[in-house]
Amino acid sequence: MTTPASAPQLPFARPNALDLAPLFARLRKEGPLAQVTTPAGDPAWLVTTYDEARAVLGDPRFGKSHPAPEKASKISGAAIQSGPVSTFDDEAREHTRMRRMLTPAFSAPRMRRLGPRIEELTQRCLDDMERTRARAPHSPVNLGEHLSFPLPVQVICELLGVPDDDRELLRDWSVRIGALQGGTDGGNAMAEFQAYVGRLAESKRKTPGQDVISDILAVQAEDPTFTEHDMTMLAAGLLFAGHETTSTRIDFGTVFLLSDLTRRDRFAADPEGLAQSTVEEILRMAAPGGLGLMRYAREDVEIDGTVIARGDAVLVAIHSANRDEEAFAEPDAFDTARTPNAHLAFGHGIHYCVGNALARTEMRIAFTALFSRFPHLRLAVDPSALRDHSERLAGGLTAVPVLW
């Protein structure tokens, strides 16, 4: 696949962190597919409309592996989710094994049982926010430092079985692994993290716990084809996806609620009653990162009269799909009463995010607790002044300064 010199390069410029890059709206009007250049400089197809995005995500002719990985388009220079994963002939088998390992650990019933612990951790984060404000009563508090980053990290670390003393190590690794142009440093960070997981796994083989890494090791013991590299890469993916995506959405959701004080007051008056529908609208509207979900065509596939050739890279722009005028009425309006709200924030099809129940549980508890404790919370800056981490795979806001 080659792209014309005029093909735009991802990530697209976005003047306002709360809005999509304006180019997405133009591309949707021109058709469901666009030729683009990835941050790594390689060609790819970009799917921008809802119906086609959902179709691609549910189509077994698209996967995460590539028939010739050395020839595959690179998505970025990040140390994770930057190119093909799995092996072409064994992708389905490996995916089935992964889901068999993880589905019980991240099931909705288990998340409900985990709820009280998440509530406890959330209240600790809010206590820390209050202490910080008390030390400097006139200074804003960065929500990211006290709630949106530490809470998801603590939760995913408990699930994985990472000791308390090691959790600060994960912040540095996460930033370096997810840098779009991480290069050698990102690779070094991934190697450091894999070595850490390897050491952690050794201790859990001797003394298994009630945690996901112990569950993974139990499967590995019965399946010699599941290598040490497979195990550490799976753990890295769980860590990255398990906190980065939730963290960014807590930040974005808070800003959506605070950017309209009438909206904030309505939510703060009944946070428990409104949390579920509010979380779903946040998931639809929040657009951290600007790339999309990565797929490769396993065979020639025609979409809207255009043939995507076997091996071509496809990026499914779920954020664009979630703002598609053909799928959602007034798609750029934040409407917590929106129904139905069949967004694609967690993907679709066999790769539908296994951690969706965990993310929803964390967000519901975080927003309920935050606005119950601080009903008059407000932004310390104009929302238009907020900036996004365009240099990171997961995106996110650089800071969310708040007062109360």
C-alpha atoms as a printed R data frame, in Angstrom:
    type eleno elety resid chain resno       x       y      z
1   ATOM     1    CA   MET     A     1   0.000   0.000  0.000
2   ATOM     2    CA   THR     A     2   1.228   3.493 -0.833
3   ATOM     3    CA   THR     A     3  -0.338   6.783  0.142
4   ATOM     4    CA   PRO     A     4  -0.403   9.976 -1.886
5   ATOM     5    CA   ALA     A     5   1.878  12.786 -0.784
6   ATOM     6    CA   SER     A     6  -1.213  14.756  0.204
7   ATOM     7    CA   ALA     A     7  -2.354  12.110  2.731
8   ATOM     8    CA   PRO     A     8  -2.668  13.713  6.178
9   ATOM     9    CA   GLN     A     9  -0.498  12.397  8.986
10  ATOM    10    CA   LEU     A    10  -1.847  11.265 12.325
11  ATOM    11    CA   PRO     A    11  -2.399  12.505 14.953
12  ATOM    12    CA   PHE     A    12  -4.408  15.387 13.483
13  ATOM    13    CA   ALA     A    13  -4.210  18.861 15.019
14  ATOM    14    CA   ARG     A    14  -6.936  19.595 17.555
15  ATOM    15    CA   PRO     A    15  -7.148  23.203 18.787
16  ATOM    16    CA   ASN     A    16  -9.455  22.264 21.679
17  ATOM    17    CA   ALA     A    17  -8.713  19.176 23.765
18  ATOM    18    CA   LEU     A    18 -12.430  18.532 24.363
19  ATOM    19    CA   ASP     A    19 -13.230  18.422 20.664
20  ATOM    20    CA   LEU     A    20 -12.156  16.082 17.917
21  ATOM    21    CA   ALA     A    21  -9.639  17.277 15.386
22  ATOM    22    CA   PRO     A    22 -11.760  19.190 12.823
23  ATOM    23    CA   LEU     A    23 -10.349  17.060 10.000
24  ATOM    24    CA   PHE     A    24 -12.374  14.039 11.189
25  ATOM    25    CA   ALA     A    25 -15.674  15.736 10.348
26  ATOM    26    CA   ARG     A    26 -14.468  16.566  6.855
27  ATOM    27    CA   LEU     A    27 -13.231  13.039  6.264
28  ATOM    28    CA   ARG     A    28 -16.549  11.541  7.402
29  ATOM    29    CA   LYS     A    29 -18.362  13.644  4.794
30  ATOM    30    CA   GLU     A    30 -15.968  12.502  2.067
31  ATOM    31    CA   GLY     A    31 -16.517   8.815  2.785
32  ATOM    32    CA   PRO     A    32 -15.896   6.108  5.368
33  ATOM    33    CA   LEU     A    33 -12.279   5.500  4.314
34  ATOM    34    CA   ALA     A    34  -9.322   7.833  4.011
35  ATOM    35    CA   GLN     A    35  -5.682   7.226  3.205
36  ATOM    36    CA   VAL     A    36  -3.424   8.553  5.938
37  ATOM    37    CA   THR     A    37   0.156   8.408  7.116
38  ATOM    38    CA   THR     A    38   0.819   6.976 10.574
39  ATOM    39    CA   PRO     A    39   3.004   8.743 13.147
40  ATOM    40    CA   ALA     A    40   5.701   6.246 12.096
41  ATOM    41    CA   GLY     A    41   5.491   7.526  8.533
42  ATOM    42    CA   ASP     A    42   3.822   4.437  7.051
43  ATOM    43    CA   PRO     A    43   0.626   4.179  4.974
44  ATOM    44    CA   ALA     A    44  -2.705   3.135  6.480
45  ATOM    45    CA   TRP     A    45  -6.435   3.309  5.901
46  ATOM    46    CA   LEU     A    46  -8.484   5.338  8.385
47  ATOM    47    CA   VAL     A    47 -12.109   4.353  9.054
48  ATOM    48    CA   THR     A    48 -14.028   7.405 10.264
49  ATOM    49    CA   THR     A    49 -17.770   6.560 10.156
50  ATOM    50    CA   TYR     A    50 -19.803   4.604 12.689
51  ATOM    51    CA   ASP     A    51 -21.346   1.867 10.540
52  ATOM    52    CA   GLU     A    52 -18.088   1.032  8.785
53  ATOM    53    CA   ALA     A    53 -16.082   1.190 12.031
54  ATOM    54    CA   ARG     A    54 -18.459  -1.261 13.683
55  ATOM    55    CA   ALA     A    55 -18.381  -3.499 10.612
56  ATOM    56    CA   VAL     A    56 -14.568  -3.618 10.477
57  ATOM    57    CA   LEU     A    57 -14.265  -4.332 14.200
58  ATOM    58    CA   GLY     A    58 -16.716  -7.210 13.877
59  ATOM    59    CA   ASP     A    59 -15.256  -8.635 10.647
60  ATOM    60    CA   PRO     A    60 -12.957 -11.684 11.073
61  ATOM    61    CA   ARG     A    61 -11.198 -10.665  7.865
62  ATOM    62    CA   PHE     A    62  -9.423  -8.000  9.933
63  ATOM    63    CA   GLY     A    63  -7.067  -8.946 12.749
64  ATOM    64    CA   LYS     A    64  -4.124  -7.808 14.808
65  ATOM    65    CA   SER     A    65  -1.563 -10.049 13.105
66  ATOM    66    CA   HIS     A    66   0.058  -9.723  9.677
67  ATOM    67    CA   PRO     A    67   1.039 -12.341  7.073
68  ATOM    68    CA   ALA     A    68   4.509 -10.764  6.773
69  ATOM    69    CA   PRO     A    69   5.190  -8.751  9.949
70  ATOM    70    CA   GLU     A    70   8.495  -7.388  8.696
71  ATOM    71    CA   LYS     A    71   6.594  -5.675  5.844
72  ATOM    72    CA   ALA     A    72   3.685  -4.379  7.900
73  ATOM    73    CA   SER     A    73   3.026  -0.678  8.308
74  ATOM    74    CA   LYS     A    74   4.161   0.570 11.686
75  ATOM    75    CA   ILE     A    75   1.628   2.615 13.563
76  ATOM    76    CA   SER     A    76   4.027   4.566 15.750
77  ATOM    77    CA   GLY     A    77   7.328   4.410 17.591
78  ATOM    78    CA   ALA     A    78   5.656   3.425 20.860
79  ATOM    79    CA   ALA     A    79   6.783   0.243 22.576
80  ATOM    80    CA   ILE     A    80   3.232  -1.121 22.641
81  ATOM    81    CA   GLN     A    81   0.425  -1.340 20.066
82  ATOM    82    CA   SER     A    82   2.738  -0.061 17.349
83  ATOM    83    CA   GLY     A    83   2.511  -2.953 14.895
84  ATOM    84    CA   PRO     A    84   1.312  -6.522 14.390
85  ATOM    85    CA   VAL     A    85   0.842  -8.794 17.379
86  ATOM    86    CA   SER     A    86   0.337 -12.542 17.578
87  ATOM    87    CA   THR     A    87   1.158 -14.874 14.701
88  ATOM    88    CA   PHE     A    88  -0.912 -14.887 11.533
89  ATOM    89    CA   ASP     A    89  -1.822 -18.578 11.515
90  ATOM    90    CA   ASP     A    90  -2.429 -18.820 15.269
91  ATOM    91    CA   GLU     A    91  -4.136 -15.492 15.984
92  ATOM    92    CA   ALA     A    92  -7.595 -16.979 16.577
93  ATOM    93    CA   ARG     A    93  -6.256 -19.696 18.878
94  ATOM    94    CA   GLU     A    94  -4.113 -17.251 20.840
95  ATOM    95    CA   HIS     A    95  -7.002 -14.812 21.184
96  ATOM    96    CA   THR     A    96  -9.319 -17.567 22.456
97  ATOM    97    CA   ARG     A    97  -6.713 -18.575 25.029
98  ATOM    98    CA   MET     A    98  -6.283 -15.000 26.191
99  ATOM    99    CA   ARG     A    99 -10.030 -14.479 26.623
100 ATOM   100    CA   ARG     A   100 -10.332 -17.778 28.498
101 ATOM   101    CA   MET     A   101  -7.683 -16.573 30.936
102 ATOM   102    CA   LEU     A   102  -8.980 -13.061 31.456
103 ATOM   103    CA   THR     A   103 -12.767 -13.140 31.149
104 ATOM   104    CA   PRO     A   104 -13.356 -14.607 34.649
105 ATOM   105    CA   ALA     A   105 -10.954 -12.083 36.204
106 ATOM   106    CA   PHE     A   106 -12.705  -9.087 34.637
107 ATOM   107    CA   SER     A   107 -16.302 -10.312 34.711
108 ATOM   108    CA   ALA     A   108 -19.112  -7.953 35.745
109 ATOM   109    CA   PRO     A   109 -19.938 -10.003 38.898
110 ATOM   110    CA   ARG     A   110 -16.316  -9.830 40.032
111 ATOM   111    CA   MET     A   111 -16.262  -6.079 39.394
112 ATOM   112    CA   ARG     A   112 -19.367  -5.678 41.550
113 ATOM   113    CA   ARG     A   113 -17.634  -7.573 44.349
114 ATOM   114    CA   LEU     A   114 -14.607  -5.327 43.883
115 ATOM   115    CA   GLY     A   115 -16.774  -2.214 44.198
116 ATOM   116    CA   PRO     A   116 -16.338  -1.646 47.961
117 ATOM   117    CA   ARG     A   117 -12.558  -1.806 47.610
118 ATOM   118    CA   ILE     A   118 -12.614   0.694 44.744
119 ATOM   119    CA   GLU     A   119 -14.813   2.957 46.877
120 ATOM   120    CA   GLU     A   120 -12.271   2.736 49.705
121 ATOM   121    CA   LEU     A   121  -9.367   3.583 47.407
122 ATOM   122    CA   THR     A   122 -11.338   6.476 45.895
123 ATOM   123    CA   GLN     A   123 -12.035   8.004 49.291
124 ATOM   124    CA   ARG     A   124  -8.318   7.777 50.113
125 ATOM   125    CA   CYS     A   125  -7.551   9.695 46.924
126 ATOM   126    CA   LEU     A   126 -10.088  12.369 47.821
127 ATOM   127    CA   ASP     A   127  -8.649  12.601 51.345
128 ATOM   128    CA   ASP     A   128  -5.283  13.295 49.719
129 ATOM   129    CA   MET     A   129  -6.885  16.011 47.577
130 ATOM   130    CA   GLU     A   130  -8.265  17.680 50.692
131 ATOM   131    CA   ARG     A   131  -4.926  17.531 52.497
132 ATOM   132    CA   THR     A   132  -3.157  19.058 49.521
133 ATOM   133    CA   ARG     A   133  -5.680  21.902 49.318
134 ATOM   134    CA   ALA     A   134  -5.431  22.513 53.061
135 ATOM   135    CA   ARG     A   135  -1.670  23.055 52.741
136 ATOM   136    CA   ALA     A   136  -2.193  25.650 50.003
137 ATOM   137    CA   PRO     A   137  -5.816  26.878 50.233
138 ATOM   138    CA   HIS     A   138  -5.551  29.325 47.330
139 ATOM   139    CA   SER     A   139  -3.802  27.031 44.893
140 ATOM   140    CA   PRO     A   140  -5.518  24.696 42.407
141 ATOM   141    CA   VAL     A   141  -5.213  20.943 42.824
142 ATOM   142    CA   ASN     A   142  -4.347  18.809 39.807
143 ATOM   143    CA   LEU     A   143  -6.996  16.099 39.594
144 ATOM   144    CA   GLY     A   144  -4.613  13.881 37.644
145 ATOM   145    CA   GLU     A   145  -2.111  13.747 40.472
146 ATOM   146    CA   HIS     A   146  -4.630  12.911 43.169
147 ATOM   147    CA   LEU     A   147  -7.465  10.910 41.572
148 ATOM   148    CA   SER     A   148  -7.525  10.136 37.867
149 ATOM   149    CA   PHE     A   149  -4.012   8.664 37.725
150 ATOM   150    CA   PRO     A   150  -3.505   7.021 41.154
151 ATOM   151    CA   LEU     A   151  -6.936   5.388 41.419
152 ATOM   152    CA   PRO     A   152  -6.777   3.272 38.221
153 ATOM   153    CA   VAL     A   153  -3.143   2.398 38.947
154 ATOM   154    CA   GLN     A   154  -3.985   1.180 42.435
155 ATOM   155    CA   VAL     A   155  -6.937  -0.852 41.168
156 ATOM   156    CA   ILE     A   156  -5.137  -2.562 38.283
157 ATOM   157    CA   CYS     A   157  -2.124  -3.246 40.494
158 ATOM   158    CA   GLU     A   158  -4.335  -4.956 43.061
159 ATOM   159    CA   LEU     A   159  -5.926  -7.046 40.339
160 ATOM   160    CA   LEU     A   160  -2.577  -8.011 38.845
161 ATOM   161    CA   GLY     A   161  -0.983  -8.612 42.226
162 ATOM   162    CA   VAL     A   162   1.653  -5.853 42.090
163 ATOM   163    CA   PRO     A   163   3.013  -5.000 45.576
164 ATOM   164    CA   ASP     A   164   2.221  -1.558 46.981
165 ATOM   165    CA   ASP     A   165   5.882  -0.536 47.149
166 ATOM   166    CA   ASP     A   166   6.355  -1.087 43.408
167 ATOM   167    CA   ARG     A   167   3.430   0.940 42.104
168 ATOM   168    CA   GLU     A   168   5.321   4.203 41.644
169 ATOM   169    CA   LEU     A   169   7.650   2.387 39.258
170 ATOM   170    CA   LEU     A   170   4.740   1.957 36.883
171 ATOM   171    CA   ARG     A   171   4.241   5.688 36.264
172 ATOM   172    CA   ASP     A   172   7.630   6.096 34.610
173 ATOM   173    CA   TRP     A   173   7.339   2.874 32.612
174 ATOM   174    CA   SER     A   174   3.853   3.758 31.436
175 ATOM   175    CA   VAL     A   175   4.849   7.187 30.118
176 ATOM   176    CA   ARG     A   176   7.930   5.852 28.339
177 ATOM   177    CA   ILE     A   177   6.228   2.764 26.890
178 ATOM   178    CA   GLY     A   178   3.328   4.837 25.525
179 ATOM   179    CA   ALA     A   179   5.359   7.648 23.920
180 ATOM   180    CA   LEU     A   180   4.465   7.777 20.204
181 ATOM   181    CA   GLN     A   181   8.082   8.452 19.311
182 ATOM   182    CA   GLY     A   182   9.546   6.511 22.212
183 ATOM   183    CA   GLY     A   183  12.139   4.749 20.098
184 ATOM   184    CA   THR     A   184  15.020   3.214 22.005
185 ATOM   185    CA   ASP     A   185  13.928   4.640 25.347
186 ATOM   186    CA   GLY     A   186  10.443   3.160 24.954
187 ATOM   187    CA   GLY     A   187  11.978  -0.192 24.078
188 ATOM   188    CA   ASN     A   188  14.224   0.005 27.124
189 ATOM   189    CA   ALA     A   189  11.231   0.813 29.323
190 ATOM   190    CA   MET     A   190   9.353  -2.192 27.962
191 ATOM   191    CA   ALA     A   191  12.370  -4.430 28.591
192 ATOM   192    CA   GLU     A   192  12.618  -3.113 32.156
193 ATOM   193    CA   PHE     A   193   8.930  -3.734 32.735
194 ATOM   194    CA   GLN     A   194   9.067  -7.236 31.246
195 ATOM   195    CA   ALA     A   195  12.040  -8.063 33.471
196 ATOM   196    CA   TYR     A   196  10.081  -6.804 36.481
197 ATOM   197    CA   VAL     A   197   7.040  -8.905 35.567
198 ATOM   198    CA   GLY     A   198   9.314 -11.904 35.110
199 ATOM   199    CA   ARG     A   199  10.658 -11.485 38.641
200 ATOM   200    CA   LEU     A   200   7.156 -10.973 39.999
201 ATOM   201    CA   ALA     A   201   5.979 -14.111 38.219
202 ATOM   202    CA   GLU     A   202   8.772 -16.158 39.779
203 ATOM   203    CA   SER     A   203   7.618 -15.183 43.255
204 ATOM   204    CA   LYS     A   204   4.006 -15.983 42.385
205 ATOM   205    CA   ARG     A   205   4.927 -19.397 41.005
206 ATOM   206    CA   LYS     A   206   6.243 -20.174 44.484
207 ATOM   207    CA   THR     A   207   3.369 -18.497 46.313
208 ATOM   208    CA   PRO     A   208   0.311 -17.989 44.089
209 ATOM   209    CA   GLY     A   209  -2.179 -15.318 45.081
210 ATOM   210    CA   GLN     A   210  -5.751 -14.361 44.286
211 ATOM   211    CA   ASP     A   211  -4.681 -12.149 41.398
212 ATOM   212    CA   VAL     A   212  -4.655 -12.068 37.613
213 ATOM   213    CA   ILE     A   213  -0.943 -12.782 37.169
214 ATOM   214    CA   SER     A   214  -1.328 -15.917 39.283
215 ATOM   215    CA   ASP     A   215  -4.303 -16.906 37.115
216 ATOM   216    CA   ILE     A   216  -2.222 -16.390 33.961
217 ATOM   217    CA   LEU     A   217   0.634 -18.462 35.381
218 ATOM   218    CA   ALA     A   218  -1.749 -21.320 36.150
219 ATOM   219    CA   VAL     A   219  -2.746 -21.428 32.481
220 ATOM   220    CA   GLN     A   220   0.870 -21.141 31.376
221 ATOM   221    CA   ALA     A   221   1.787 -24.161 33.468
222 ATOM   222    CA   GLU     A   222  -0.659 -26.255 31.435
223 ATOM   223    CA   ASP     A   223   0.199 -24.778 28.023
224 ATOM   224    CA   PRO     A   224   3.857 -24.937 26.960
225 ATOM   225    CA   THR     A   225   3.102 -22.831 23.869
226 ATOM   226    CA   PHE     A   226   2.345 -19.853 26.131
227 ATOM   227    CA   THR     A   227   5.869 -18.480 26.509
228 ATOM   228    CA   GLU     A   228   7.438 -16.199 29.093
229 ATOM   229    CA   HIS     A   229   7.439 -13.432 26.467
230 ATOM   230    CA   ASP     A   230   3.711 -13.994 25.871
231 ATOM   231    CA   MET     A   231   3.069 -13.747 29.593
232 ATOM   232    CA   THR     A   232   5.037 -10.529 30.141
233 ATOM   233    CA   MET     A   233   3.553  -8.847 27.066
234 ATOM   234    CA   LEU     A   234   0.039  -9.748 28.211
235 ATOM   235    CA   ALA     A   235   0.771  -8.293 31.650
236 ATOM   236    CA   ALA     A   236   2.160  -5.120 30.050
237 ATOM   237    CA   GLY     A   237  -0.954  -4.754 27.918
238 ATOM   238    CA   LEU     A   238  -3.205  -5.225 30.945
239 ATOM   239    CA   LEU     A   239  -1.281  -2.654 32.951
240 ATOM   240    CA   PHE     A   240  -1.278  -0.095 30.150
241 ATOM   241    CA   ALA     A   241  -4.908  -0.553 29.093
242 ATOM   242    CA   GLY     A   242  -6.050  -1.046 32.676
243 ATOM   243    CA   HIS     A   243  -5.053   2.374 33.910
244 ATOM   244    CA   GLU     A   244  -4.216   4.710 31.002
245 ATOM   245    CA   THR     A   245  -7.628   4.524 29.346
246 ATOM   246    CA   THR     A   246  -9.585   4.896 32.595
247 ATOM   247    CA   SER     A   247  -7.329   7.678 33.847
248 ATOM   248    CA   THR     A   248  -7.781   9.801 30.745
249 ATOM   249    CA   ARG     A   249 -11.546   9.361 30.813
250 ATOM   250    CA   ILE     A   250 -11.850  10.396 34.450
251 ATOM   251    CA   ASP     A   251 -10.038  13.606 33.516
252 ATOM   252    CA   PHE     A   252 -12.160  14.229 30.424
253 ATOM   253    CA   GLY     A   253 -15.387  13.357 32.224
254 ATOM   254    CA   THR     A   254 -14.653  15.775 35.034
255 ATOM   255    CA   VAL     A   255 -13.988  18.559 32.538
256 ATOM   256    CA   PHE     A   256 -17.197  17.804 30.627
257 ATOM   257    CA   LEU     A   257 -19.159  18.079 33.886
258 ATOM   258    CA   LEU     A   258 -17.372  21.236 35.035
259 ATOM   259    CA   SER     A   259 -17.478  23.066 31.714
260 ATOM   260    CA   ASP     A   260 -21.190  23.767 32.321
261 ATOM   261    CA   LEU     A   261 -22.033  24.611 35.944
262 ATOM   262    CA   THR     A   262 -25.722  23.840 35.424
263 ATOM   263    CA   ARG     A   263 -24.685  20.384 34.248
264 ATOM   264    CA   ARG     A   264 -22.378  20.041 37.260
265 ATOM   265    CA   ASP     A   265 -25.107  21.065 39.705
266 ATOM   266    CA   ARG     A   266 -27.589  18.645 38.144
267 ATOM   267    CA   PHE     A   267 -25.128  15.777 38.496
268 ATOM   268    CA   ALA     A   268 -23.996  16.774 42.007
269 ATOM   269    CA   ALA     A   269 -27.632  16.780 43.163
270 ATOM   270    CA   ASP     A   270 -27.986  13.070 42.365
271 ATOM   271    CA   PRO     A   271 -24.599  11.531 41.523
272 ATOM   272    CA   GLU     A   272 -25.614   7.964 42.292
273 ATOM   273    CA   GLY     A   273 -28.734   8.161 40.169
274 ATOM   274    CA   LEU     A   274 -27.044   9.846 37.213
275 ATOM   275    CA   ALA     A   275 -23.641   8.140 37.307
276 ATOM   276    CA   GLN     A   276 -24.347   5.249 34.957
277 ATOM   277    CA   SER     A   277 -25.803   7.270 32.076
278 ATOM   278    CA   THR     A   278 -23.196  10.000 32.607
279 ATOM   279    CA   VAL     A   279 -20.354   7.496 32.376
280 ATOM   280    CA   GLU     A   280 -21.713   6.168 29.071
281 ATOM   281    CA   GLU     A   281 -21.861   9.661 27.591
282 ATOM   282    CA   ILE     A   282 -18.344  10.399 28.824
283 ATOM   283    CA   LEU     A   283 -17.150   7.213 27.159
284 ATOM   284    CA   ARG     A   284 -18.765   8.311 23.907
285 ATOM   285    CA   MET     A   285 -17.530  11.899 24.006
286 ATOM   286    CA   ALA     A   286 -14.036  11.592 25.459
287 ATOM   287    CA   ALA     A   287 -11.395  11.398 22.756
288 ATOM   288    CA   PRO     A   288  -7.966  10.909 24.297
289 ATOM   289    CA   GLY     A   289  -5.373   9.888 21.734
290 ATOM   290    CA   GLY     A   290  -5.851  10.422 18.043
291 ATOM   291    CA   LEU     A   291  -5.020   7.176 16.285
292 ATOM   292    CA   GLY     A   292  -7.714   4.533 16.626
293 ATOM   293    CA   LEU     A   293  -7.801   0.766 16.995
294 ATOM   294    CA   MET     A   294  -5.205  -1.056 14.902
295 ATOM   295    CA   ARG     A   295  -6.110  -3.836 12.473
296 ATOM   296    CA   TYR     A   296  -4.568  -5.517  9.411
297 ATOM   297    CA   ALA     A   297  -6.541  -7.009  6.521
298 ATOM   298    CA   ARG     A   298  -6.185 -10.801  6.470
299 ATOM   299    CA   GLU     A   299  -7.440 -10.878  2.863
300 ATOM   300    CA   ASP     A   300  -8.647  -8.414  0.246
301 ATOM   301    CA   VAL     A   301 -11.764  -6.670  1.580
302 ATOM   302    CA   GLU     A   302 -14.009  -4.205 -0.231
303 ATOM   303    CA   ILE     A   303 -15.524  -1.334  1.746
304 ATOM   304    CA   ASP     A   304 -17.774   1.190  0.057
305 ATOM   305    CA   GLY     A   305 -16.283   0.394 -3.344
306 ATOM   306    CA   THR     A   306 -12.657   0.563 -2.163
307 ATOM   307    CA   VAL     A   307 -10.508  -2.561 -1.912
308 ATOM   308    CA   ILE     A   308  -8.324  -2.849  1.159
309 ATOM   309    CA   ALA     A   309  -5.568  -5.240  0.133
310 ATOM   310    CA   ARG     A   310  -4.370  -8.171  2.204
311 ATOM   311    CA   GLY     A   311  -1.837  -6.909  4.740
312 ATOM   312    CA   ASP     A   312  -2.918  -3.251  4.597
313 ATOM   313    CA   ALA     A   313  -3.011  -1.430  7.917
314 ATOM   314    CA   VAL     A   314  -6.391  -0.123  9.054
315 ATOM   315    CA   LEU     A   315  -6.957   2.315 11.898
316 ATOM   316    CA   VAL     A   316 -10.523   2.383 13.194
317 ATOM   317    CA   ALA     A   317 -11.136   5.912 14.495
318 ATOM   318    CA   ILE     A   318 -13.636   5.060 17.226
319 ATOM   319    CA   HIS     A   319 -13.663   8.658 18.504
320 ATOM   320    CA   SER     A   320 -14.735   9.860 15.058
321 ATOM   321    CA   ALA     A   321 -17.321   7.073 14.820
322 ATOM   322    CA   ASN     A   322 -18.733   8.127 18.189
323 ATOM   323    CA   ARG     A   323 -19.313  11.638 16.796
324 ATOM   324    CA   ASP     A   324 -20.872  10.451 13.525
325 ATOM   325    CA   GLU     A   325 -23.956  12.511 12.671
326 ATOM   326    CA   GLU     A   326 -25.531   9.483 10.983
327 ATOM   327    CA   ALA     A   327 -25.368   7.442 14.193
328 ATOM   328    CA   PHE     A   328 -25.974   9.993 16.967
329 ATOM   329    CA   ALA     A   329 -28.339  12.958 17.116
330 ATOM   330    CA   GLU     A   330 -26.416  16.148 17.913
331 ATOM   331    CA   PRO     A   331 -23.220  14.118 18.299
332 ATOM   332    CA   ASP     A   332 -21.133  17.000 19.661
333 ATOM   333    CA   ALA     A   333 -23.604  17.711 22.483
334 ATOM   334    CA   PHE     A   334 -22.950  16.180 25.901
335 ATOM   335    CA   ASP     A   335 -26.304  14.540 26.680
336 ATOM   336    CA   THR     A   336 -26.469  12.221 29.692
337 ATOM   337    CA   ALA     A   337 -30.050  11.270 28.778
338 ATOM   338    CA   ARG     A   338 -28.954   9.930 25.390
339 ATOM   339    CA   THR     A   339 -30.607   6.614 24.601
340 ATOM   340    CA   PRO     A   340 -29.646   4.373 23.053
341 ATOM   341    CA   ASN     A   341 -25.954   5.110 23.429
342 ATOM   342    CA   ALA     A   342 -24.266   2.335 21.479
343 ATOM   343    CA   HIS     A   343 -20.819   3.937 21.420
344 ATOM   344    CA   LEU     A   344 -17.652   2.130 20.353
345 ATOM   345    CA   ALA     A   345 -15.421   3.272 23.214
346 ATOM   346    CA   PHE     A   346 -14.582  -0.357 24.053
347 ATOM   347    CA   GLY     A   347 -14.536  -1.554 20.456
348 ATOM   348    CA   HIS     A   348 -16.814  -4.215 19.044
349 ATOM   349    CA   GLY     A   349 -16.678  -7.875 18.096
350 ATOM   350    CA   ILE     A   350 -14.338 -10.518 19.438
351 ATOM   351    CA   HIS     A   351 -11.800  -7.923 20.591
352 ATOM   352    CA   TYR     A   352 -14.365  -6.001 22.664
353 ATOM   353    CA   CYS     A   353 -12.409  -4.729 25.654
354 ATOM   354    CA   VAL     A   354 -12.301  -7.406 28.350
355 ATOM   355    CA   GLY     A   355 -11.842  -4.696 30.985
356 ATOM   356    CA   ASN     A   356 -14.965  -2.711 30.115
357 ATOM   357    CA   ALA     A   357 -16.772  -3.643 33.343
358 ATOM   358    CA   LEU     A   358 -13.759  -2.592 35.398
359 ATOM   359    CA   ALA     A   359 -13.500   0.782 33.644
360 ATOM   360    CA   ARG     A   360 -17.219   1.444 34.023
361 ATOM   361    CA   THR     A   361 -17.121   0.489 37.712
362 ATOM   362    CA   GLU     A   362 -14.143   2.724 38.445
363 ATOM   363    CA   MET     A   363 -15.625   5.684 36.601
364 ATOM   364    CA   ARG     A   364 -19.033   5.316 38.221
365 ATOM   365    CA   ILE     A   365 -17.527   5.168 41.701
366 ATOM   366    CA   ALA     A   366 -14.998   7.956 41.038
367 ATOM   367    CA   PHE     A   367 -17.564  10.468 39.748
368 ATOM   368    CA   THR     A   368 -20.109   9.618 42.438
369 ATOM   369    CA   ALA     A   369 -17.552  10.074 45.210
370 ATOM   370    CA   LEU     A   370 -15.909  13.163 43.697
371 ATOM   371    CA   PHE     A   371 -19.106  15.161 43.311
372 ATOM   372    CA   SER     A   372 -20.601  13.917 46.571
373 ATOM   373    CA   ARG     A   373 -17.532  15.141 48.416
374 ATOM   374    CA   PHE     A   374 -17.006  18.320 46.358
375 ATOM   375    CA   PRO     A   375 -20.381  19.392 44.889
376 ATOM   376    CA   HIS     A   376 -19.003  22.880 44.133
377 ATOM   377    CA   LEU     A   377 -15.896  21.657 42.360
378 ATOM   378    CA   ARG     A   378 -14.854  23.961 39.525
379 ATOM   379    CA   LEU     A   379 -12.105  24.303 36.973
380 ATOM   380    CA   ALA     A   380  -9.322  26.744 37.808
381 ATOM   381    CA   VAL     A   381  -8.842  27.566 34.107
382 ATOM   382    CA   ASP     A   382 -11.022  27.967 31.056
383 ATOM   383    CA   PRO     A   383 -11.637  24.557 29.430
384 ATOM   384    CA   SER     A   384 -10.180  25.859 26.166
385 ATOM   385    CA   ALA     A   385  -6.846  26.334 27.943
386 ATOM   386    CA   LEU     A   386  -6.459  22.631 28.673
387 ATOM   387    CA   ARG     A   387  -3.906  20.779 26.551
388 ATOM   388    CA   ASP     A   388  -3.711  17.164 25.482
389 ATOM   389    CA   HIS     A   389  -0.794  14.742 25.472
390 ATOM   390    CA   SER     A   390  -0.634  14.421 21.689
391 ATOM   391    CA   GLU     A   391   2.780  12.801 22.071
392 ATOM   392    CA   ARG     A   392   1.314   9.783 23.898
393 ATOM   393    CA   LEU     A   393  -0.456   6.752 22.516
394 ATOM   394    CA   ALA     A   394  -3.263   7.066 25.068
395 ATOM   395    CA   GLY     A   395  -3.403  10.855 24.834
396 ATOM   396    CA   GLY     A   396  -5.002  12.514 27.836
397 ATOM   397    CA   LEU     A   397  -4.949  15.962 29.391
398 ATOM   398    CA   THR     A   398  -1.670  17.359 30.672
399 ATOM   399    CA   ALA     A   399  -3.414  18.635 33.825
400 ATOM   400    CA   VAL     A   400  -6.895  19.303 35.211
401 ATOM   401    CA   PRO     A   401  -6.515  22.088 37.828
402 ATOM   402    CA   VAL     A   402  -9.565  22.304 40.104
403 ATOM   403    CA   LEU     A   403 -10.771  24.363 43.055
404 ATOM   404    CA   TRP     A   404 -13.660  24.054 45.521
